[in-house]
Amino acid sequence: MKEGDGRLLDHMLVYGHSDTSFAKVHALENVPIMFAGSAGGRVRTGLHIDGKGAMASRTGLTAMAAMRL
């Protein structure tokens, strides 16, 4: 979808995650998290990053910083 000088995903950032990594046992390790869009060029796309056990709340902070909130 065109928006201004690019596409809609060029100008936005979508943050999606699951509540658990393995719902049967309500596991909280390795929770899958996904970003889509480039936040106006402030986020590099096409990456897969292993958090190596880091707290998932850091990704929310990263998203807010990218959107300048």
C-alpha positions in Angstrom: 0.0 0.0 0.0 1.5 3.3 -1.1 2.0 6.0 1.5 3.9 9.2 0.7 7.4 8.4 -0.6 7.3 4.6 0.2 5.1 1.8 1.3 3.1 1.6 4.5 5.5 -0.8 6.2 8.4 1.6 5.4 6.8 4.1 7.8 5.5 1.9 10.6 6.7 -0.8 13.0 4.6 -3.8 14.0 5.5 -5.6 17.2 4.1 -9.1 17.7 4.8 -11.8 20.3 3.4 -14.9 21.9 2.6 -15.2 25.6 4.6 -18.4 25.9 7.1 -20.4 23.9 5.5 -23.8 24.6 1.9 -23.3 25.6 1.3 -26.9 26.9 3.7 -26.1 29.9 3.4 -22.3 29.9 7.1 -22.0 29.2 8.5 -18.5 29.4 11.9 -19.2 27.9 12.6 -18.4 24.2 9.3 -16.5 23.6 9.0 -15.8 19.9 9.0 -12.0 19.0 8.6 -10.5 15.6 9.1 -6.9 14.2 7.7 -6.0 10.8 8.4 -2.7 9.1 11.3 -0.3 9.2 10.0 2.6 11.3 10.9 5.2 8.7 14.3 3.6 8.2 15.2 3.6 11.9 15.1 -0.3 12.1 17.2 -2.6 9.9 15.1 -5.3 8.3 15.9 -8.9 7.4 17.6 -10.0 10.6 17.1 -13.0 12.9 18.5 -12.3 16.4 19.0 -14.9 19.1 18.4 -13.1 22.4 20.4 -15.7 24.3 18.1 -15.6 27.3 17.8 -11.8 27.5 14.5 -10.4 29.0 11.8 -10.0 26.4 10.8 -6.6 27.9 14.0 -5.2 26.2 12.3 -5.6 22.8 9.4 -3.4 23.8 11.8 -0.7 24.9 13.7 -1.1 21.6 10.4 -0.6 19.7 9.5 2.5 21.6 13.0 4.0 21.1 12.7 3.3 17.3 9.4 5.0 17.2 10.8 7.9 19.3 8.3 7.4 22.1 
